[in-house]
């Protein structure tokens, strides 16, 4: 009976020692508080920069220029804020559903190397 009590006490001490480690592994680290509503790893591009709009315009080399307010022009002529991940993937935020809509990437791979367009205007 004494051995069972000692074994139970040791087991309880081990569980108490490892509980913080297990809980720390279950909670993903975040630089942004969970209730802030902010989306970590997305940034607003600088005015004058261009972001990928391939998904919006259906063209593999489509880019949209960001205006002074941080907005891009959509195919229907309206404007919307754009956010970019560090890898260059651009998103619009649907304000009604709070869903991110991918617009394109900063450097789309060419579908056919012969389709690359050059602007030789002077």
Biopython code that builds the backbone (N, CA, C, O; Angstrom):
import numpy as np
from Bio.PDB.StructureBuilder import StructureBuilder

atoms = [
    (1, "UNK", "N", (0.821, -1.193, 0.000)),
    (1, "UNK", "CA", (0.000, 0.000, 0.000)),
    (1, "UNK", "C", (0.866, 1.257, 0.000)),
    (1, "UNK", "O", (0.539, 2.245, -0.658)),
    (2, "UNK", "N", (1.973, 1.212, 0.745)),
    (2, "UNK", "CA", (2.857, 2.354, 0.806)),
    (2, "UNK", "C", (3.488, 2.628, -0.565)),
    (2, "UNK", "O", (3.673, 3.788, -0.933)),
    (3, "UNK", "N", (3.822, 1.573, -1.326)),
    (3, "UNK", "CA", (4.405, 1.737, -2.649)),
    (3, "UNK", "C", (3.400, 2.392, -3.596)),
    (3, "UNK", "O", (3.773, 3.232, -4.415)),
    (4, "UNK", "N", (2.162, 2.021, -3.488)),
    (4, "UNK", "CA", (1.129, 2.598, -4.343)),
    (4, "UNK", "C", (0.965, 4.093, -4.064)),
    (4, "UNK", "O", (0.777, 4.877, -4.993)),
    (5, "UNK", "N", (1.035, 4.486, -2.811)),
    (5, "UNK", "CA", (0.913, 5.894, -2.436)),
    (5, "UNK", "C", (2.100, 6.693, -2.982)),
    (5, "UNK", "O", (1.922, 7.793, -3.507)),
    (6, "UNK", "N", (3.300, 6.143, -2.859)),
    (6, "UNK", "CA", (4.494, 6.826, -3.370)),
    (6, "UNK", "C", (4.428, 6.945, -4.892)),
    (6, "UNK", "O", (4.748, 7.996, -5.447)),
    (7, "UNK", "N", (4.012, 5.870, -5.566)),
    (7, "UNK", "CA", (3.894, 5.883, -7.018)),
    (7, "UNK", "C", (2.863, 6.913, -7.472)),
    (7, "UNK", "O", (3.088, 7.622, -8.453)),
    (8, "UNK", "N", (1.754, 7.001, -6.779)),
    (8, "UNK", "CA", (0.713, 7.974, -7.110)),
    (8, "UNK", "C", (1.236, 9.396, -6.913)),
    (8, "UNK", "O", (0.968, 10.274, -7.733)),
    (9, "UNK", "N", (1.973, 9.625, -5.839)),
    (9, "UNK", "CA", (2.534, 10.951, -5.579)),
    (9, "UNK", "C", (3.546, 11.336, -6.664)),
    (9, "UNK", "O", (3.552, 12.479, -7.121)),
    (10, "UNK", "N", (4.392, 10.403, -7.076)),
    (10, "UNK", "CA", (5.359, 10.673, -8.139)),
    (10, "UNK", "C", (4.661, 10.984, -9.459)),
    (10, "UNK", "O", (5.061, 11.898, -10.180)),
    (11, "UNK", "N", (3.633, 10.234, -9.765)),
    (11, "UNK", "CA", (2.883, 10.459, -10.987)),
    (11, "UNK", "C", (2.216, 11.839, -10.968)),
    (11, "UNK", "O", (2.207, 12.539, -11.980)),
    (12, "UNK", "N", (1.670, 12.219, -9.841)),
    (12, "UNK", "CA", (1.039, 13.535, -9.716)),
    (12, "UNK", "C", (2.064, 14.653, -9.890)),
    (12, "UNK", "O", (1.779, 15.670, -10.522)),
    (13, "UNK", "N", (3.252, 14.461, -9.329)),
    (13, "UNK", "CA", (4.302, 15.480, -9.473)),
    (13, "UNK", "C", (4.743, 15.605, -10.927)),
    (13, "UNK", "O", (4.972, 16.715, -11.407)),
    (14, "UNK", "N", (4.864, 14.488, -11.629)),
    (14, "UNK", "CA", (5.244, 14.534, -13.043)),
    (14, "UNK", "C", (4.175, 15.237, -13.874)),
    (14, "UNK", "O", (4.494, 16.053, -14.739)),
    (15, "UNK", "N", (2.926, 14.926, -13.618)),
    (15, "UNK", "CA", (1.851, 15.577, -14.360)),
    (15, "UNK", "C", (1.840, 17.079, -14.121)),
    (15, "UNK", "O", (1.634, 17.861, -15.049)),
    (16, "UNK", "N", (2.062, 17.478, -12.874)),
    (16, "UNK", "CA", (2.071, 18.907, -12.562)),
    (16, "UNK", "C", (3.276, 19.591, -13.206)),
    (16, "UNK", "O", (3.187, 20.757, -13.592)),
    (17, "UNK", "N", (4.385, 18.892, -13.326)),
    (17, "UNK", "CA", (5.584, 19.485, -13.917)),
    (17, "UNK", "C", (5.444, 19.647, -15.426)),
    (17, "UNK", "O", (5.938, 20.627, -15.984)),
    (18, "UNK", "N", (4.782, 18.709, -16.097)),
    (18, "UNK", "CA", (4.687, 18.749, -17.551)),
    (18, "UNK", "C", (3.442, 19.468, -18.081)),
    (18, "UNK", "O", (3.358, 19.727, -19.281)),
    (19, "UNK", "N", (2.500, 19.790, -17.240)),
    (19, "UNK", "CA", (1.286, 20.463, -17.694)),
    (19, "UNK", "C", (1.573, 21.796, -18.387)),
    (19, "UNK", "O", (1.004, 22.044, -19.450)),
    (20, "UNK", "N", (2.434, 22.674, -17.834)),
    (20, "UNK", "CA", (2.712, 23.936, -18.558)),
    (20, "UNK", "C", (3.355, 23.703, -19.924)),
    (20, "UNK", "O", (3.084, 24.452, -20.862)),
    (21, "UNK", "N", (4.188, 22.695, -20.052)),
    (21, "UNK", "CA", (4.815, 22.414, -21.338)),
    (21, "UNK", "C", (3.787, 21.975, -22.368)),
    (21, "UNK", "O", (3.843, 22.401, -23.522)),
    (22, "UNK", "N", (2.862, 21.138, -21.966)),
    (22, "UNK", "CA", (1.831, 20.662, -22.884)),
    (22, "UNK", "C", (0.917, 21.806, -23.298)),
    (22, "UNK", "O", (0.561, 21.922, -24.470)),
    (23, "UNK", "N", (0.541, 22.642, -22.355)),
    (23, "UNK", "CA", (-0.325, 23.779, -22.672)),
    (23, "UNK", "C", (0.380, 24.779, -23.580)),
    (23, "UNK", "O", (-0.255, 25.367, -24.456)),
    (24, "UNK", "N", (1.665, 24.980, -23.389)),
    (24, "UNK", "CA", (2.408, 25.911, -24.234)),
    (24, "UNK", "C", (2.477, 25.418, -25.673)),
    (24, "UNK", "O", (2.491, 26.227, -26.601)),
    (25, "UNK", "N", (2.520, 24.118, -25.869)),
    (25, "UNK", "CA", (2.571, 23.570, -27.221)),
    (25, "UNK", "C", (1.215, 23.668, -27.912)),
    (25, "UNK", "O", (1.164, 23.726, -29.141)),
    (26, "UNK", "N", (0.133, 23.688, -27.169)),
    (26, "UNK", "CA", (-1.194, 23.733, -27.760)),
    (26, "UNK", "C", (-1.599, 25.139, -28.168)),
    (26, "UNK", "O", (-2.446, 25.290, -29.048)),
    (27, "UNK", "N", (-1.034, 26.162, -27.571)),
    (27, "UNK", "CA", (-1.383, 27.537, -27.879)),
    (27, "UNK", "C", (-0.361, 28.095, -28.847)),
    (27, "UNK", "O", (0.800, 28.261, -28.473)),
    (28, "UNK", "N", (-0.756, 28.395, -30.096)),
    (28, "UNK", "CA", (0.219, 28.919, -31.052)),
    (28, "UNK", "C", (0.663, 30.315, -30.659)),
    (28, "UNK", "O", (-0.165, 31.126, -30.244)),
    (29, "UNK", "N", (1.955, 30.616, -30.779)),
    (29, "UNK", "CA", (2.427, 31.958, -30.436)),
    (29, "UNK", "C", (1.907, 32.971, -31.452)),
    (29, "UNK", "O", (1.758, 32.669, -32.636)),
    (30, "UNK", "N", (1.639, 34.160, -30.969)),
    (30, "UNK", "CA", (1.123, 35.205, -31.855)),
    (30, "UNK", "C", (1.645, 36.541, -31.389)),
    (30, "UNK", "O", (1.689, 36.815, -30.189)),
    (31, "UNK", "N", (2.044, 37.384, -32.342)),
    (31, "UNK", "CA", (2.482, 38.729, -32.015)),
    (31, "UNK", "C", (1.294, 39.657, -31.834)),
    (31, "UNK", "O", (1.430, 40.752, -31.287)),
    (32, "UNK", "N", (0.129, 39.220, -32.294)),
    (32, "UNK", "CA", (-1.072, 40.036, -32.251)),
    (32, "UNK", "C", (-2.071, 39.385, -31.306)),
    (32, "UNK", "O", (-2.320, 38.185, -31.419)),
    (33, "UNK", "N", (-2.652, 40.142, -30.374)),
    (33, "UNK", "CA", (-3.661, 39.550, -29.493)),
    (33, "UNK", "C", (-4.817, 38.956, -30.291)),
    (33, "UNK", "O", (-5.219, 39.507, -31.316)),
    (34, "UNK", "N", (-5.346, 37.839, -29.821)),
    (34, "UNK", "CA", (-6.394, 37.126, -30.552)),
    (34, "UNK", "C", (-7.656, 37.958, -30.736)),
    (34, "UNK", "O", (-8.368, 37.788, -31.726)),
    (35, "UNK", "N", (-7.943, 38.853, -29.801)),
    (35, "UNK", "CA", (-9.177, 39.629, -29.895)),
    (35, "UNK", "C", (-8.994, 40.965, -30.609)),
    (35, "UNK", "O", (-9.927, 41.767, -30.640)),
    (36, "UNK", "N", (-7.828, 41.227, -31.179)),
    (36, "UNK", "CA", (-7.582, 42.522, -31.799)),
    (36, "UNK", "C", (-8.233, 42.665, -33.167)),
    (36, "UNK", "O", (-8.470, 43.786, -33.617)),
    (37, "UNK", "N", (-8.529, 41.544, -33.843)),
    (37, "UNK", "CA", (-9.113, 41.591, -35.168)),
    (37, "UNK", "C", (-8.085, 41.831, -36.259)),
    (37, "UNK", "O", (-8.433, 41.820, -37.439)),
    (38, "UNK", "N", (-6.831, 42.048, -35.895)),
    (38, "UNK", "CA", (-5.777, 42.274, -36.887)),
    (38, "UNK", "C", (-5.327, 40.948, -37.477)),
    (38, "UNK", "O", (-5.440, 39.898, -36.843)),
    (39, "UNK", "N", (-4.824, 41.012, -38.682)),
    (39, "UNK", "CA", (-4.358, 39.818, -39.371)),
    (39, "UNK", "C", (-2.833, 39.882, -39.408)),
    (39, "UNK", "O", (-2.266, 40.693, -40.142)),
    (40, "UNK", "N", (-2.162, 39.035, -38.623)),
    (40, "UNK", "CA", (-0.706, 39.094, -38.640)),
    (40, "UNK", "C", (-0.160, 38.649, -39.984)),
    (40, "UNK", "O", (-0.800, 37.868, -40.687)),
    (41, "UNK", "N", (0.979, 39.123, -40.335)),
    (41, "UNK", "CA", (1.720, 38.785, -41.544)),
    (41, "UNK", "C", (1.135, 39.401, -42.815)),
    (41, "UNK", "O", (1.616, 39.094, -43.906)),
    (42, "UNK", "N", (0.144, 40.234, -42.718)),
    (42, "UNK", "CA", (-0.361, 40.973, -43.883)),
    (42, "UNK", "C", (-0.034, 42.447, -43.684)),
    (42, "UNK", "O", (-0.239, 43.003, -42.604)),
    (43, "UNK", "N", (0.473, 43.067, -44.734)),
    (43, "UNK", "CA", (0.815, 44.482, -44.651)),
    (43, "UNK", "C", (0.118, 45.240, -45.772)),
    (43, "UNK", "O", (-0.235, 44.668, -46.803)),
    (44, "UNK", "N", (-0.072, 46.525, -45.555)),
    (44, "UNK", "CA", (-0.619, 47.389, -46.595)),
    (44, "UNK", "C", (0.553, 47.883, -47.427)),
    (44, "UNK", "O", (1.493, 48.457, -46.877)),
    (45, "UNK", "N", (0.523, 47.677, -48.734)),
    (45, "UNK", "CA", (1.651, 48.108, -49.564)),
    (45, "UNK", "C", (1.757, 49.630, -49.634)),
    (45, "UNK", "O", (0.781, 50.350, -49.423)),
    (46, "UNK", "N", (2.946, 50.090, -49.931)),
    (46, "UNK", "CA", (3.208, 51.527, -50.024)),
    (46, "UNK", "C", (2.507, 52.126, -51.239)),
    (46, "UNK", "O", (2.396, 51.469, -52.275)),
    (47, "UNK", "N", (2.033, 53.370, -51.122)),
    (47, "UNK", "CA", (1.434, 54.035, -52.283)),
    (47, "UNK", "C", (2.429, 54.079, -53.444)),
    (47, "UNK", "O", (3.619, 54.327, -53.251)),
    (48, "UNK", "N", (1.925, 53.836, -54.634)),
    (48, "UNK", "CA", (2.760, 53.829, -55.817)),
    (48, "UNK", "C", (3.298, 52.459, -56.178)),
    (48, "UNK", "O", (3.772, 52.255, -57.296)),
    (49, "UNK", "N", (3.234, 51.509, -55.242)),
    (49, "UNK", "CA", (3.703, 50.162, -55.556)),
    (49, "UNK", "C", (2.630, 49.406, -56.337)),
    (49, "UNK", "O", (1.479, 49.836, -56.407)),
    (50, "UNK", "N", (3.019, 48.289, -56.914)),
    (50, "UNK", "CA", (2.082, 47.472, -57.695)),
    (50, "UNK", "C", (1.925, 46.110, -57.028)),
    (50, "UNK", "O", (2.883, 45.543, -56.502)),
    (51, "UNK", "N", (0.705, 45.603, -57.061)),
    (51, "UNK", "CA", (0.416, 44.278, -56.501)),
    (51, "UNK", "C", (-0.228, 43.421, -57.582)),
    (51, "UNK", "O", (-0.817, 43.931, -58.536)),
    (52, "UNK", "N", (-0.105, 42.128, -57.413)),
    (52, "UNK", "CA", (-0.682, 41.215, -58.392)),
    (52, "UNK", "C", (-2.198, 41.264, -58.412)),
    (52, "UNK", "O", (-2.846, 41.226, -57.366)),
    (53, "UNK", "N", (-2.756, 41.348, -59.608)),
    (53, "UNK", "CA", (-4.210, 41.360, -59.795)),
    (53, "UNK", "C", (-4.629, 40.294, -60.804)),
    (53, "UNK", "O", (-5.668, 40.428, -61.451)),
    (54, "UNK", "N", (-3.832, 39.240, -60.943)),
    (54, "UNK", "CA", (-4.105, 38.216, -61.943)),
    (54, "UNK", "C", (-5.476, 37.585, -61.758)),
    (54, "UNK", "O", (-6.175, 37.336, -62.739)),
    (55, "UNK", "N", (-5.870, 37.324, -60.524)),
    (55, "UNK", "CA", (-7.165, 36.687, -60.262)),
    (55, "UNK", "C", (-8.334, 37.626, -60.552)),
    (55, "UNK", "O", (-9.415, 37.169, -60.926)),
    (56, "UNK", "N", (-8.131, 38.922, -60.385)),
    (56, "UNK", "CA", (-9.210, 39.883, -60.634)),
    (56, "UNK", "C", (-9.466, 40.089, -62.117)),
    (56, "UNK", "O", (-10.614, 40.151, -62.556)),
    (57, "UNK", "N", (-8.384, 40.195, -62.890)),
    (57, "UNK", "CA", (-8.517, 40.535, -64.299)),
    (57, "UNK", "C", (-8.398, 39.333, -65.225)),
    (57, "UNK", "O", (-8.636, 39.459, -66.426)),
    (58, "UNK", "N", (-8.033, 38.163, -64.687)),
    (58, "UNK", "CA", (-7.936, 36.954, -65.503)),
    (58, "UNK", "C", (-6.827, 37.006, -66.530)),
    (58, "UNK", "O", (-6.927, 36.399, -67.596)),
    (59, "UNK", "N", (-5.772, 37.730, -66.209)),
    (59, "UNK", "CA", (-4.653, 37.853, -67.135)),
    (59, "UNK", "C", (-3.370, 37.579, -66.347)),
    (59, "UNK", "O", (-3.191, 38.153, -65.273)),
    (60, "UNK", "N", (-2.475, 36.726, -66.840)),
    (60, "UNK", "CA", (-1.327, 36.285, -66.032)),
    (60, "UNK", "C", (-0.321, 37.364, -65.667)),
    (60, "UNK", "O", (0.479, 37.157, -64.755)),
    (61, "UNK", "N", (-0.329, 38.504, -66.340)),
    (61, "UNK", "CA", (0.619, 39.567, -66.002)),
    (61, "UNK", "C", (-0.085, 40.834, -65.512)),
    (61, "UNK", "O", (0.481, 41.923, -65.603)),
    (62, "UNK", "N", (-1.298, 40.710, -64.998)),
    (62, "UNK", "CA", (-2.058, 41.877, -64.523)),
    (62, "UNK", "C", (-1.548, 42.336, -63.162)),
    (62, "UNK", "O", (-1.399, 41.536, -62.239)),
    (63, "UNK", "N", (-1.283, 43.630, -63.052)),
    (63, "UNK", "CA", (-0.881, 44.241, -61.793)),
    (63, "UNK", "C", (-1.716, 45.486, -61.567)),
    (63, "UNK", "O", (-2.135, 46.141, -62.522)),
    (64, "UNK", "N", (-1.958, 45.815, -60.309)),
    (64, "UNK", "CA", (-2.714, 47.005, -59.945)),
    (64, "UNK", "C", (-1.804, 47.933, -59.161)),
    (64, "UNK", "O", (-1.048, 47.485, -58.299)),
    (65, "UNK", "N", (-1.872, 49.211, -59.454)),
    (65, "UNK", "CA", (-1.065, 50.182, -58.721)),
    (65, "UNK", "C", (-1.836, 50.646, -57.493)),
    (65, "UNK", "O", (-3.041, 50.888, -57.554)),
    (66, "UNK", "N", (-1.125, 50.766, -56.378)),
    (66, "UNK", "CA", (-1.719, 51.204, -55.116)),
    (66, "UNK", "C", (-1.715, 52.725, -55.100)),
    (66, "UNK", "O", (-0.672, 53.348, -55.300)),
    (67, "UNK", "N", (-2.892, 53.333, -54.859)),
    (67, "UNK", "CA", (-2.968, 54.792, -54.838)),
    (67, "UNK", "C", (-2.538, 55.344, -53.477)),
    (67, "UNK", "O", (-2.131, 54.588, -52.595)),
    (68, "UNK", "N", (-2.630, 56.676, -53.311)),
    (68, "UNK", "CA", (-2.172, 57.332, -52.085)),
    (68, "UNK", "C", (-2.911, 56.845, -50.838)),
    (68, "UNK", "O", (-2.365, 56.887, -49.736)),
    (69, "UNK", "N", (-4.137, 56.390, -51.007)),
    (69, "UNK", "CA", (-4.942, 55.925, -49.872)),
    (69, "UNK", "C", (-4.742, 54.435, -49.578)),
    (69, "UNK", "O", (-5.390, 53.897, -48.680)),
    (70, "UNK", "N", (-3.862, 53.763, -50.315)),
    (70, "UNK", "CA", (-3.634, 52.337, -50.109)),
    (70, "UNK", "C", (-4.679, 51.470, -50.790)),
    (70, "UNK", "O", (-4.868, 50.316, -50.406)),
    (71, "UNK", "N", (-5.366, 52.012, -51.803)),
    (71, "UNK", "CA", (-6.434, 51.295, -52.497)),
    (71, "UNK", "C", (-6.005, 50.927, -53.910)),
    (71, "UNK", "O", (-5.135, 51.575, -54.493)),
    (72, "UNK", "N", (-6.622, 49.879, -54.458)),
    (72, "UNK", "CA", (-6.423, 49.523, -55.861)),
    (72, "UNK", "C", (-7.763, 49.636, -56.573)),
    (72, "UNK", "O", (-8.817, 49.584, -55.940)),
    (73, "UNK", "N", (-7.717, 49.788, -57.875)),
    (73, "UNK", "CA", (-8.936, 49.877, -58.673)),
    (73, "UNK", "C", (-9.362, 48.485, -59.106)),
    (73, "UNK", "O", (-8.569, 47.725, -59.662)),
    (74, "UNK", "N", (-10.618, 48.158, -58.847)),
    (74, "UNK", "CA", (-11.184, 46.860, -59.205)),
    (74, "UNK", "C", (-11.714, 46.894, -60.638)),
    (74, "UNK", "O", (-11.881, 47.977, -61.199)),
    (75, "UNK", "N", (-11.980, 45.737, -61.241)),
    (75, "UNK", "CA", (-12.480, 45.713, -62.620)),
    (75, "UNK", "C", (-13.749, 46.527, -62.842)),
    (75, "UNK", "O", (-13.966, 47.029, -63.945)),
    (76, "UNK", "N", (-14.596, 46.671, -61.816)),
    (76, "UNK", "CA", (-15.831, 47.436, -61.984)),
    (76, "UNK", "C", (-15.625, 48.946, -61.812)),
    (76, "UNK", "O", (-16.582, 49.716, -61.896)),
    (77, "UNK", "N", (-14.377, 49.368, -61.573)),
    (77, "UNK", "CA", (-14.071, 50.782, -61.418)),
    (77, "UNK", "C", (-14.052, 51.263, -59.981)),
    (77, "UNK", "O", (-13.575, 52.365, -59.712)),
    (78, "UNK", "N", (-14.557, 50.467, -59.051)),
    (78, "UNK", "CA", (-14.519, 50.856, -57.648)),
    (78, "UNK", "C", (-13.113, 50.603, -57.090)),
    (78, "UNK", "O", (-12.272, 49.994, -57.750)),
    (79, "UNK", "N", (-12.878, 51.076, -55.874)),
    (79, "UNK", "CA", (-11.578, 50.866, -55.243)),
    (79, "UNK", "C", (-11.748, 50.062, -53.965)),
    (79, "UNK", "O", (-12.831, 50.029, -53.381)),
    (80, "UNK", "N", (-10.675, 49.416, -53.537)),
    (80, "UNK", "CA", (-10.712, 48.610, -52.324)),
    (80, "UNK", "C", (-9.316, 48.538, -51.725)),
    (80, "UNK", "O", (-8.323, 48.638, -52.445)),
    (81, "UNK", "N", (-9.236, 48.360, -50.383)),
    (81, "UNK", "CA", (-7.919, 48.212, -49.761)),
    (81, "UNK", "C", (-7.317, 46.855, -50.120)),
    (81, "UNK", "O", (-8.033, 45.875, -50.326)),
    (82, "UNK", "N", (-6.003, 46.821, -50.189)),
    (82, "UNK", "CA", (-5.303, 45.586, -50.535)),
    (82, "UNK", "C", (-4.270, 45.307, -49.447)),
    (82, "UNK", "O", (-3.696, 46.228, -48.866)),
    (83, "UNK", "N", (-4.044, 44.026, -49.181)),
    (83, "UNK", "CA", (-3.066, 43.583, -48.191)),
    (83, "UNK", "C", (-2.148, 42.568, -48.853)),
    (83, "UNK", "O", (-2.570, 41.825, -49.739)),
    (84, "UNK", "N", (-0.897, 42.540, -48.424)),
    (84, "UNK", "CA", (0.086, 41.664, -49.054)),
    (84, "UNK", "C", (0.806, 40.851, -47.990)),
    (84, "UNK", "O", (1.184, 41.374, -46.942)),
    (85, "UNK", "N", (0.994, 39.553, -48.274)),
    (85, "UNK", "CA", (1.801, 38.694, -47.419)),
    (85, "UNK", "C", (3.263, 38.905, -47.771)),
    (85, "UNK", "O", (3.569, 39.426, -48.843)),
    (86, "UNK", "N", (4.178, 38.507, -46.881)),
    (86, "UNK", "CA", (5.602, 38.650, -47.190)),
    (86, "UNK", "C", (6.032, 37.926, -48.464)),
    (86, "UNK", "O", (7.007, 38.333, -49.096)),
    (87, "UNK", "N", (5.328, 36.862, -48.856)),
    (87, "UNK", "CA", (5.702, 36.144, -50.081)),
    (87, "UNK", "C", (5.185, 36.835, -51.347)),
    (87, "UNK", "O", (5.443, 36.358, -52.452)),
    (88, "UNK", "N", (4.459, 37.951, -51.204)),
    (88, "UNK", "CA", (3.985, 38.700, -52.357)),
    (88, "UNK", "C", (2.550, 38.413, -52.757)),
    (88, "UNK", "O", (2.047, 39.040, -53.690)),
    (89, "UNK", "N", (1.874, 37.496, -52.092)),
    (89, "UNK", "CA", (0.484, 37.211, -52.409)),
    (89, "UNK", "C", (-0.392, 38.354, -51.908)),
    (89, "UNK", "O", (-0.307, 38.747, -50.745)),
    (90, "UNK", "N", (-1.233, 38.885, -52.796)),
    (90, "UNK", "CA", (-2.084, 40.025, -52.458)),
    (90, "UNK", "C", (-3.519, 39.563, -52.208)),
    (90, "UNK", "O", (-3.991, 38.603, -52.818)),
    (91, "UNK", "N", (-4.207, 40.265, -51.298)),
    (91, "UNK", "CA", (-5.577, 39.929, -50.913)),
    (91, "UNK", "C", (-6.423, 41.181, -50.792)),
    (91, "UNK", "O", (-5.925, 42.252, -50.443)),
    (92, "UNK", "N", (-7.708, 41.037, -51.084)),
    (92, "UNK", "CA", (-8.717, 42.040, -50.754)),
    (92, "UNK", "C", (-9.489, 41.514, -49.562)),
    (92, "UNK", "O", (-9.617, 40.301, -49.399)),
    (93, "UNK", "N", (-10.002, 42.391, -48.733)),
    (93, "UNK", "CA", (-10.820, 41.976, -47.602)),
    (93, "UNK", "C", (-12.271, 42.265, -47.924)),
    (93, "UNK", "O", (-12.651, 43.417, -48.132)),
    (94, "UNK", "N", (-13.095, 41.202, -47.964)),
    (94, "UNK", "CA", (-14.532, 41.374, -48.154)),
    (94, "UNK", "C", (-15.089, 41.836, -46.813)),
    (94, "UNK", "O", (-15.158, 41.055, -45.863)),
    (95, "UNK", "N", (-15.489, 43.107, -46.734)),
    (95, "UNK", "CA", (-15.903, 43.678, -45.453)),
    (95, "UNK", "C", (-17.201, 43.090, -44.929)),
    (95, "UNK", "O", (-17.434, 43.111, -43.721)),
    (96, "UNK", "N", (-18.054, 42.566, -45.801)),
    (96, "UNK", "CA", (-19.313, 41.976, -45.349)),
    (96, "UNK", "C", (-19.089, 40.632, -44.664)),
    (96, "UNK", "O", (-19.730, 40.333, -43.656)),
    (97, "UNK", "N", (-18.185, 39.825, -45.204)),
    (97, "UNK", "CA", (-17.966, 38.480, -44.661)),
    (97, "UNK", "C", (-16.651, 38.350, -43.914)),
    (97, "UNK", "O", (-16.411, 37.319, -43.285)),
    (98, "UNK", "N", (-15.787, 39.365, -43.960)),
    (98, "UNK", "CA", (-14.464, 39.353, -43.344)),
    (98, "UNK", "C", (-13.604, 38.203, -43.874)),
    (98, "UNK", "O", (-12.811, 37.619, -43.136)),
    (99, "UNK", "N", (-13.770, 37.888, -45.147)),
    (99, "UNK", "CA", (-12.996, 36.833, -45.798)),
    (99, "UNK", "C", (-11.968, 37.482, -46.713)),
    (99, "UNK", "O", (-12.272, 38.436, -47.428)),
    (100, "UNK", "N", (-10.742, 36.951, -46.683)),
    (100, "UNK", "CA", (-9.695, 37.437, -47.578)),
    (100, "UNK", "C", (-9.871, 36.808, -48.949)),
    (100, "UNK", "O", (-10.054, 35.596, -49.065)),
    (101, "UNK", "N", (-9.814, 37.632, -49.988)),
    (101, "UNK", "CA", (-9.967, 37.170, -51.367)),
    (101, "UNK", "C", (-8.633, 37.363, -52.074)),
    (101, "UNK", "O", (-8.184, 38.499, -52.222)),
    (102, "UNK", "N", (-7.979, 36.277, -52.521)),
    (102, "UNK", "CA", (-6.691, 36.440, -53.194)),
    (102, "UNK", "C", (-6.853, 37.144, -54.533)),
    (102, "UNK", "O", (-7.739, 36.802, -55.317)),
    (103, "UNK", "N", (-5.995, 38.131, -54.793)),
    (103, "UNK", "CA", (-6.051, 38.872, -56.053)),
    (103, "UNK", "C", (-4.958, 38.461, -57.014)),
    (103, "UNK", "O", (-5.122, 38.582, -58.228)),
    (104, "UNK", "N", (-3.843, 37.977, -56.490)),
    (104, "UNK", "CA", (-2.732, 37.578, -57.339)),
    (104, "UNK", "C", (-1.433, 37.566, -56.566)),
    (104, "UNK", "O", (-1.428, 37.666, -55.339)),
    (105, "UNK", "N", (-0.337, 37.443, -57.280)),
    (105, "UNK", "CA", (0.983, 37.413, -56.652)),
    (105, "UNK", "C", (1.881, 38.460, -57.296)),
    (105, "UNK", "O", (1.610, 38.962, -58.387)),
    (106, "UNK", "N", (2.955, 38.770, -56.587)),
    (106, "UNK", "CA", (3.845, 39.819, -57.074)),
    (106, "UNK", "C", (4.674, 39.384, -58.269)),
    (106, "UNK", "O", (5.106, 40.224, -59.058)),
    (107, "UNK", "N", (4.899, 38.112, -58.414)),
    (107, "UNK", "CA", (5.689, 37.649, -59.564)),
    (107, "UNK", "C", (5.100, 36.350, -60.099)),
    (107, "UNK", "O", (5.574, 35.264, -59.764)),
    (108, "UNK", "N", (4.068, 36.461, -60.930)),
    (108, "UNK", "CA", (3.442, 35.241, -61.441)),
    (108, "UNK", "C", (4.372, 34.520, -62.416)),
    (108, "UNK", "O", (5.060, 35.170, -63.203)),
    (109, "UNK", "N", (4.403, 33.188, -62.375)),
    (109, "UNK", "CA", (5.224, 32.470, -63.341)),
    (109, "UNK", "C", (4.605, 32.571, -64.733)),
    (109, "UNK", "O", (3.389, 32.439, -64.873)),
    (110, "UNK", "N", (5.411, 32.799, -65.752)),
    (110, "UNK", "CA", (4.838, 32.877, -67.094)),
    (110, "UNK", "C", (4.304, 31.521, -67.529)),
    (110, "UNK", "O", (4.944, 30.489, -67.322)),
    (111, "UNK", "N", (3.107, 31.539, -68.144)),
    (111, "UNK", "CA", (2.518, 30.282, -68.608)),
    (111, "UNK", "C", (3.306, 29.737, -69.789)),
    (111, "UNK", "O", (3.473, 28.526, -69.935)),
    (112, "UNK", "N", (3.784, 30.641, -70.622)),
    (112, "UNK", "CA", (4.562, 30.256, -71.790)),
    (112, "UNK", "C", (5.665, 31.292, -71.940)),
    (112, "UNK", "O", (5.367, 32.481, -72.056)),
    (113, "UNK", "N", (6.926, 30.881, -71.942)),
    (113, "UNK", "CA", (8.012, 31.868, -72.019)),
    (113, "UNK", "C", (7.905, 32.804, -73.217)),
    (113, "UNK", "O", (8.431, 33.916, -73.168)),
    (114, "UNK", "N", (7.243, 32.389, -74.282)),
    (114, "UNK", "CA", (7.115, 33.248, -75.455)),
    (114, "UNK", "C", (6.036, 34.307, -75.272)),
    (114, "UNK", "O", (5.939, 35.231, -76.080)),
    (115, "UNK", "N", (5.202, 34.188, -74.196)),
    (115, "UNK", "CA", (4.124, 35.145, -73.957)),
    (115, "UNK", "C", (4.566, 36.327, -73.107)),
    (115, "UNK", "O", (3.742, 37.178, -72.771)),
    (116, "UNK", "N", (5.848, 36.403, -72.749)),
    (116, "UNK", "CA", (6.322, 37.508, -71.919)),
    (116, "UNK", "C", (6.205, 38.801, -72.719)),
    (116, "UNK", "O", (6.627, 38.879, -73.873)),
    (117, "UNK", "N", (5.620, 39.815, -72.075)),
    (117, "UNK", "CA", (5.424, 41.092, -72.757)),
    (117, "UNK", "C", (6.463, 42.084, -72.263)),
    (117, "UNK", "O", (6.788, 42.111, -71.076)),
    (118, "UNK", "N", (6.979, 42.890, -73.162)),
    (118, "UNK", "CA", (7.956, 43.906, -72.814)),
    (118, "UNK", "C", (7.385, 45.256, -73.213)),
    (118, "UNK", "O", (6.716, 45.396, -74.237)),
    (119, "UNK", "N", (7.668, 46.238, -72.379)),
    (119, "UNK", "CA", (7.244, 47.595, -72.677)),
    (119, "UNK", "C", (8.456, 48.356, -73.181)),
    (119, "UNK", "O", (9.300, 48.775, -72.390)),
    (120, "UNK", "N", (8.550, 48.536, -74.483)),
    (120, "UNK", "CA", (9.694, 49.200, -75.076)),
    (120, "UNK", "C", (9.396, 50.657, -75.429)),
    (120, "UNK", "O", (10.116, 51.271, -76.216)),
    (121, "UNK", "N", (8.333, 51.201, -74.843)),
    (121, "UNK", "CA", (7.965, 52.588, -75.146)),
    (121, "UNK", "C", (9.045, 53.521, -74.622)),
    (121, "UNK", "O", (9.614, 53.297, -73.554)),
    (122, "UNK", "N", (9.319, 54.568, -75.388)),
    (122, "UNK", "CA", (10.343, 55.523, -74.956)),
    (122, "UNK", "C", (9.773, 56.900, -74.797)),
    (122, "UNK", "O", (10.495, 57.830, -74.438)),
]
sb = StructureBuilder()
sb.init_structure("model")
sb.init_model(0)
sb.init_chain("A")
sb.init_seg("    ")
for serial, (resi, resn, name, xyz) in enumerate(atoms, 1):
    if name == "N":
        sb.init_residue(resn, " ", resi, " ")
    sb.init_atom(name, np.array(xyz, "f"), 0.0, 1.0, " ", f" {name:<3s}", serial, name[0])
structure = sb.get_structure()
